[in-house]
Amino acid sequence: MSRNYSALALLRGALGGNRNWDQAWRSPEPRAHYDAVIVGGGGHGLATAYHLAKTHGMTNVAVLEKGWIGGGNTGRNTTIVRSDYYYPQSAAFFNHSVSLYEKLSRELNFNIMFSQRGMLTVAHSRGEVDFQRRLVNGMALNGIDMEMVTPDQARKLCPIMNFGPEARYPILGGMLQRRAGTVRHDAVVWGYARAADRVGVDIIQNCGVTGIDRDPASGAVTGVQTTRGAIGCGKLGVAVAGHSTMLADMAGFRLPLRSYALQAFVSEPLKPVLDVVASSALLGVYVSQSDKGGLVIGGNADAYASYAQRGNIPTAEAVSAALVEFIPSFSRVKMLRQWAGIVDYAHDSSPVLGLSPVPGLYLNCGWGGGGFKAIPAGGETFAHTIATGTPHPLITAFSLDRFRDLALVDEAAAAGIEH
Ligand SMILES: Cc1cc2nc3c(=O)[nH]c(=O)nc-3n(C[C@H](O)[C@H](O)[C@H](O)COP(=O)(O)OP(=O)(O)OC[C@H]3O[C@@H](n4cnc5c(N)ncnc54)[C@H](O)[C@@H]3O)c2cc1C
């Protein structure tokens, strides 16, 4: 059976009763030593391993995942991909990521279902319109496809929003990114896993890292302790999202990050009612409709630091109330599922990407502001950083040193959620 996915392969598979498909990736036993180990089998870890092998020729690489790949935030997020960031450093990075997403299905030979349906963020006051105009002008100068929309244009894009005369938060227009949209999150995980496996990466699930070994003389990383025994490594990439500070503890340094639960909600399936991603920063809610018909809803993070992946009731209530205010007809929709992921935030809502104080240990974290959209660029630039030992030019602004140098990249507005 052809290892490539294609229409012809589908047809052949169907004719053969779908019994002859190749295993998508292996489940190897861990080796005693790897040139590079990546901790965390989310999108960032898998994309990094893929690029280490494919782009930099490092094939003795393992991804260690304590649960199952995609069981963290990459499989728990609301799947919005956009690049409406204000500062030039973020604009360059996130716009590159959206461009990579546009080609990713072909690159990975896996349909990631990128639906560029556009994202509309509404404004409810004159002050918010002015603020959005400033953002849009700044982003346009940085090459991002952002535009302002009038109330009439907003109504055409999403007529079910609350335009009634009694609306407590009237819609006075908004900003729109047409290239933004949604991507099937599991497909990103599975696509990178399959592609990484094919170029020789060992993906080892049910393998939690419990300790980090360092050379007593140089302090450099020499390996990791895991629930499946000790594994030596030349280089160590850490891409564990909300658990980053725990890994830093194991290596003996602190990170300026805090971990919070961020919730998502999915409704019963509906007929098509919503063909953009609609968002209100003031109300603290955003919503899109999935291909299966469910409304996919997100809002602000829980108000206190936590590792509990279920999220709390007050936030669920606040997001539901905001949704009903925003799109009143959804008040009759039943919720099917709710969950949370643990996201890690820096003070400036930008990621931490690059070198760490420990030689041989590299950091990919701080994605609380939304790191699903960043996976293709994160993997590419993090792999470059690990392979060469030098931060990729697109990520130098996101170094850990920025907190020491007070060179913050304050993207709290682009993060879209409060924490
Ligand atoms: C509800 C919600 C909605 C979101 N919505 C969006 C959105 O719409 N758009 C967007 O761009 N971003 C969004 N995000 C953020 C996005 O999901 C994350 O930033 C992104 O998925 C991070 O990817 P990752 O690979 O770094 O982390 P993860 O996918 O979390 O992967 C990290 C992995 O590390 C593993 N791990 C942790 N500790 C260890 C250990 N000791 N040993 C081994 N493995 C370990 C975990 O099990 C996990 O699988 C959202 C997040 C949440 C929770």
The ligand as an SDF file (V2000), in Angstrom:
LIG
                    3D

 53 58  0  0  0  0  0  0  0  0999 V2000
   -8.6490   26.2550   25.6110 C   0  0  0  0  0  0  0  0  0  0  0  0
   -7.4970   26.7320   24.7960 C   0  0  0  0  0  0  0  0  0  0  0  0
   -7.7330   27.4550   23.6460 C   0  0  0  0  0  0  0  0  0  0  0  0
   -6.6630   27.8960   22.8590 C   0  0  0  0  0  0  0  0  0  0  0  0
   -6.9500   28.5140   21.6760 N   0  0  0  0  0  0  0  0  0  0  0  0
   -5.9380   28.8350   20.8430 C   0  0  0  0  0  0  0  0  0  0  0  0
   -6.2290   29.3540   19.5520 C   0  0  0  0  0  0  0  0  0  0  0  0
   -7.4010   29.4780   19.1610 O   0  0  0  0  0  0  0  0  0  0  0  0
   -5.1920   29.7090   18.7610 N   0  0  0  0  0  0  0  0  0  0  0  0
   -3.8850   29.5710   19.1610 C   0  0  0  0  0  0  0  0  0  0  0  0
   -2.9890   29.9310   18.4060 O   0  0  0  0  0  0  0  0  0  0  0  0
   -3.5790   29.0220   20.3710 N   0  0  0  0  0  0  0  0  0  0  0  0
   -4.5680   28.6460   21.2140 C   0  0  0  0  0  0  0  0  0  0  0  0
   -4.2850   28.0820   22.4270 N   0  0  0  0  0  0  0  0  0  0  0  0
   -2.8880   27.9080   22.8300 C   0  0  0  0  0  0  0  0  0  0  0  0
   -2.2580   26.6950   22.1380 C   0  0  0  0  0  0  0  0  0  0  0  0
   -3.0930   25.5720   22.2630 O   0  0  0  0  0  0  0  0  0  0  0  0
   -0.8920   26.3840   22.7390 C   0  0  0  0  0  0  0  0  0  0  0  0
   -0.1270   27.5650   22.8390 O   0  0  0  0  0  0  0  0  0  0  0  0
   -0.1220   25.3830   21.8870 C   0  0  0  0  0  0  0  0  0  0  0  0
   -0.9150   24.2690   21.5800 O   0  0  0  0  0  0  0  0  0  0  0  0
    1.1270   24.9820   22.6100 C   0  0  0  0  0  0  0  0  0  0  0  0
    1.7190   23.8920   21.9250 O   0  0  0  0  0  0  0  0  0  0  0  0
    2.8680   23.1030   22.6380 P   0  0  0  0  0  0  0  0  0  0  0  0
    3.3240   22.0430   21.6950 O   0  0  0  0  0  0  0  0  0  0  0  0
    3.8830   24.0770   23.1360 O   0  0  0  0  0  0  0  0  0  0  0  0
    2.2000   22.5150   23.9650 O   0  0  0  0  0  0  0  0  0  0  0  0
    1.2530   21.1920   24.2590 P   0  0  0  0  0  0  0  0  0  0  0  0
    0.4580   20.8840   23.0540 O   0  0  0  0  0  0  0  0  0  0  0  0
    0.6060   21.4590   25.5270 O   0  0  0  0  0  0  0  0  0  0  0  0
    2.3640   20.0830   24.3670 O   0  0  0  0  0  0  0  0  0  0  0  0
    3.2070   19.9720   25.5020 C   0  0  0  0  0  0  0  0  0  0  0  0
    3.3060   18.5190   25.8710 C   0  0  0  0  0  0  0  0  0  0  0  0
    4.2850   18.3610   26.8890 O   0  0  0  0  0  0  0  0  0  0  0  0
    3.9150   17.2530   27.6570 C   0  0  0  0  0  0  0  0  0  0  0  0
    4.6400   17.2890   28.9210 N   0  0  0  0  0  0  0  0  0  0  0  0
    4.4880   18.1410   29.9650 C   0  0  0  0  0  0  0  0  0  0  0  0
    5.3410   17.8270   30.9510 N   0  0  0  0  0  0  0  0  0  0  0  0
    6.0800   16.7660   30.5170 C   0  0  0  0  0  0  0  0  0  0  0  0
    7.1130   15.9980   31.0760 C   0  0  0  0  0  0  0  0  0  0  0  0
    7.5930   16.2220   32.3160 N   0  0  0  0  0  0  0  0  0  0  0  0
    7.6350   14.9770   30.3390 N   0  0  0  0  0  0  0  0  0  0  0  0
    7.1830   14.7110   29.0980 C   0  0  0  0  0  0  0  0  0  0  0  0
    6.1750   15.4050   28.5230 N   0  0  0  0  0  0  0  0  0  0  0  0
    5.6330   16.4330   29.2190 C   0  0  0  0  0  0  0  0  0  0  0  0
    2.3990   17.4150   27.8210 C   0  0  0  0  0  0  0  0  0  0  0  0
    1.7870   16.1850   28.1440 O   0  0  0  0  0  0  0  0  0  0  0  0
    2.0080   17.9450   26.4480 C   0  0  0  0  0  0  0  0  0  0  0  0
    1.5300   16.9330   25.5800 O   0  0  0  0  0  0  0  0  0  0  0  0
   -5.3180   27.6310   23.2550 C   0  0  0  0  0  0  0  0  0  0  0  0
   -5.0830   26.8980   24.4150 C   0  0  0  0  0  0  0  0  0  0  0  0
   -6.1460   26.4360   25.1770 C   0  0  0  0  0  0  0  0  0  0  0  0
   -5.8610   25.6120   26.3990 C   0  0  0  0  0  0  0  0  0  0  0  0
  1  2  1  0
  2  3  1  0
  2 52  2  0
  3  4  2  0
  4  5  1  0
  4 50  1  0
  5  6  2  0
  6  7  1  0
  6 13  1  0
  7  8  2  0
  7  9  1  0
  9 10  1  0
 10 11  2  0
 10 12  1  0
 12 13  2  0
 13 14  1  0
 14 15  1  0
 14 50  1  0
 15 16  1  0
 16 17  1  0
 16 18  1  0
 18 19  1  0
 18 20  1  0
 20 21  1  0
 20 22  1  0
 22 23  1  0
 23 24  1  0
 24 25  2  0
 24 26  1  0
 24 27  1  0
 27 28  1  0
 28 29  2  0
 28 30  1  0
 28 31  1  0
 31 32  1  0
 32 33  1  0
 33 34  1  0
 33 48  1  0
 34 35  1  0
 35 36  1  0
 35 46  1  0
 36 37  1  0
 36 45  1  0
 37 38  2  0
 38 39  1  0
 39 40  1  0
 39 45  2  0
 40 41  1  0
 40 42  2  0
 42 43  1  0
 43 44  2  0
 44 45  1  0
 46 47  1  0
 46 48  1  0
 48 49  1  0
 50 51  2  0
 51 52  1  0
 52 53  1  0
M  END
$$$$
